[in-house]
Amino acid sequence: MKIKLRLSMRPQFLNKPLVIFLALLSFSVLLNSCYKERMGIDKIAGGTWNPNLAAPIAYGNLDMSRMIQDSKSTWKEYPDGLLSLVYEEIGISDFAEKYIIISDQQMDTTVNFAMNPAMPVGDSTFKYFIFNTEFKSQNNERLDSILIKSGIISFEVTTNLNHDGYLEVTIPTMTRYGVTFRQRVNFNYTGGATTTVIVNVPIFDYYLTLDNSGANFNTLKQYVKISVSKTANPDNSPYTFSLKQEITDVSYHLAMGYFGMHTFKVDETKVPISLFDNQTAGSIFIEDPHLYVTLRNTYGLPSDITFTEFYAERNGVKKNITSTLLPTLPVNYPPYSNIGGYDTTIYHFHSGNSNIVDIIDMNPNQLVFEGDVTTNPNAIVVPNFVLDTSHIQVDIMLEIPLYGRALNFELRDTSDINTDDNNTNIDYLKSLQLNINSDNGFPVDVVMQLYLADSNNVVLDSIFRDGGKILKSGIVGPAPDYKVTSKTHNLIKIPLNSDQIENYKKARRLIMATSATTYDNGNKVVKFYSDYSVYIEVAAKAEFETDF
């Protein structure tokens, strides 16, 4: 009969983040490569075999730079090596075209036209008319010019003329690629008391300029030419020409003028803070957190933003962010010389002007903000411009320097265990002892407990019988660096008896509880630098028993 006993005897270099590695460490010898081939065991017959085996199974130097590299979080490193965690989200206001709208226009005009009685059949005559009309705006805003993206201009001409002719509308201040807008409406008399002709013209990429000089306000000037060709029909002068004109569904690339006061929203945006996600107890106290609100504005007009919501939240408990800067933040804007560009305004919330320290002391899971943007809030008339895509981008960035204290900061996580394929590896294992030998250059004590639980999270057993301080804090130097000056050695022995091994076979989940306290029982502040490291050696002593 062949007996397969598996135990890894090859030391493996640590290359995983510290907490994850230590959580899995307790069972690594149970689940690794084939022991039989390493020890030359092939066949054993008769008796009871009861060997004791001891071997190193892992070693390595875990440094902060490696942890940063493997992390999904965003890190910032200062020139002296001090590290910060950065959390950032962006909220965007509605685009300008939703609120600053070009109103539909309607202009009705009636003129009279008389032919020269002496004009022979076949000759033609014409007459010019000049019309100045107000281009209506949504809230009586001043419109200096519009670069039209799309729209419709419609002409409906009704006349009692019993001859042939045309009406031609010219808008000299409306051009496309340097060509003036001009539209002719032809009418040929076919009988009847009146003739009506309707023409709809799509307009796009036209640049329309309105007159606001002197007493003018949004004045649109048009030239209307009426030309009549005399036929054999009698001259019933004077004739009437009724012109109904509409400009509708206008959207714009760019509009310039003064657009008054509008209010529009920055929708609710959440900034997740993963540092505290799995925290179940204890606290982290950060000495110098920073919150930056960066406003990037592509509106070419004065505006401000008022936060209607601005708070931190943990497990449903909310705490408002307060500051001497709030509630309303003025927003810089780009000048006419930077149409299509943007201007940036940055507000810095710190311990001197806000409650940001108290906010971080509550160890929040997220920040939440929502706001209202108001244009031209002081009602001072200055030149404005807007693009159809003009908006205000709100960038909230929270920076948490690893500078402070931790007191029994507990993280708890649960992972599934699949022992179906591995029980044969431990069928003959009677006991196991893991020895963890460490030299810790981090300013933190780490205590760990691993719980074996069933599928309903009912705890069956635990791994550490007497505490479980797997790391002792390095020695921290004085201010202002608060840097670890020497590593601290620690040796911990973790015995696993047969009952624990049997419970491991029954377990379906592994609950990991890790508690961290900074140097001097959390009474002194520390800083985390990129050159910190911890060296760990792990050895295992196993006892097997089986009949053969």
C-alpha positions, 0 to 999 in steps of 0.5 A: 500500500502506498501512503501519500503524505504531503508537506512542503520542505522548500523555504519560500520567499515572501512576496505577498502583502503582510496581513494576507500572507500571515492569514494563510500561513497557518495552513500552508504546510497542509496544502503544499507540494509532495512530501513523498518525493522529497523524502524518498518514501515509496512503500511502507509495510506494517506497524505504526509510523510516527515521525516528527518532522521540522522544516523552514517553510517561508522567509523574506523581507516585506517592504513598504514599497512592495506593499504599495506596488501590490496595492489597488489604492492611490499613494503619494510619496513626499520627498522625505519618503512619507506616505499618504493615501489619496482618495478622489472622485469627480462630479460634473455639473449639467452642460450649459445647453440644458439651461441657457437656451436660445428661444424660438423667434417669430416675426410678422411683417406686412408691407404694401407694394405698388407697380408703376402704371406705365410699366410694360408687360414683361418688365420687372420692378423691385423695392427694398425694405429694412426691418429691425426686430428684437431677437427674443431671449429666454430671461431677457438676456443680452445676446451679442452673437451665436455660433449656430449648431443647428436650427430651422428658419421658416418663411411664409409669404402670403400676397394678393399679387396677380403677377409673378415675382419673388421675395428675398430675405437677407440677414447681413450679420448672419454668415457661414464661412464668410457668405451672408445668409440670403433666401429667396421665396418665389411665387408664380401667379396661378389664379385665385385671390391670394398666393401663399408659399412656405419655405423651411431652411435648415441652418447650421454653422452660421454665425449670427451677430446682434446689435446691442449698441446705443439704445439697441437690444438684441437687434436683428437687422434684415433686408427684404427685397420684393421683385415683381414681373408684370404679366398680362393681368391687370394692375391692382396696385397697391398689393399686400405682402405678409411675411411670417418668419420663424427661427426655431430649435436653435442649438449653439456651439458658442453664445456670447453676451450676458446670460444673467442668473441661472442655477443648475446642479452638480449631482450627488457624488461619493468618494469611497475611502477603502482604508476603513472598509473592514474595520470592526473596532478601534480607531485611527487618528490622523494628525494632518489630513487634507481635503482639496476641492478643485473646480474646473470651469469652462463657462466664460462667466462669473459663478459660484457653487454652494454645497447642499450636501457635504458630509462624511459617512460611516455605517449610516452615521453622517457628519457634516464637513464644516469650514470657514470657506463654506457654504459658497465657493466662488469659481474662477472663469476663463476670459474671452481670450480663452474661449474653449479653455478653462480656469481652475480654482482650488480650495484647501481644507485643513485643520486650521480652517475646517473640521477635517481632523474630526471627520477622519477621526470617525474613520469614514467609509465615504465622503458625499457631496452635492451642489448648486452652481449659480451663474452671475451671482452678483448680477454684475453685467460683464461679458459672458460666453458659453459653449454648448458643453460648458460645465463645472467639474468638481474634483474632491481629493482626500489625502490621508498622510500616514502620520498619527496613531492607531489604537486597537484598529481591528480589521476583520475579513472572511474567506471561503475554505475548500477542503474537499481536495485537501483532506488527504494531505492532513489525514495523518497529521497529528499536530503542527507547530508554526514558529514565526520569527520577525524583525519588524521595522514598522511602528506598529504592533500586530495581533492576529486571531484566525477563526475556523467557522462553518458555512453559517459563520459559527466559530468552531475553533481558533488558531492562537491560544495565547494572544497572537502578537505576531509583530512587535513595533519598531522603536520610533525616534523623536519629532519631527520625523517620528521615524523607526530608528531600529527594528524589534525582534519577536518570536511566536510559536503557534501550536495546532493540536489534533482537535484544531486540525479536525476542526479545520477539516470541518471548517468552510470559512476562515475569519481573520481578525487583525488588530494594530496598535502603533508604537508605545501602545498608541500613545505617540504619533508615528509616520510611515515611510516608504523604506520601512520593512519587516523580515519574517522567517517561518518554520514548521514542526509536524507530527504524523501518525498512521498505521501501515 
